[in-house]
Amino acid sequence: MAKKPDGSTKFTELRRVQMELEEARDRYVDLYDGAPTGYLTLNPKGMILEANLPACTLLGINQKDLLGKPVIGFVAAKDQATFLGTFTRFSKQGPGKPGKWISRNRTMPGLGPVRIGGRSG
């Protein structure tokens, strides 16, 4: 019969797993914020949950002021209907099926195609 691990062994294993998860989270944050492209993480209703530093720079807004805002407020008025249609279709398709939407916002001439992608969870 296998010996049951004692409390200190369980604690050591839990601590090891916790440290691995923290390291993985830190790598994700470094990749997300260090990306050369702006990324926004949205909920299914189009509210901004996360924004990396390049996105904040591009939009000219502080990260803490960006979170919780509807992304539609950053879309040119003439493109909002098209964006909402694309975003709605994408939301219904589910994760892993990217769409592409192009904004021709003249106030941000460096902004090229905007890719809508997703993941589960």
Buried (B, 14 or more C-beta within 10 A) or exposed (E): EEEEEEEEEEEEEEEEEEEEEEEEEEEEEEEBBEEEEBBBBBEEEBBBEBBBBBBBEBBEBEBEEBBEBEBBEBBBEEBEEBBBEBBEEBBEEEEEEEBEBBBEBEEEEEBEEBEBEBEEE
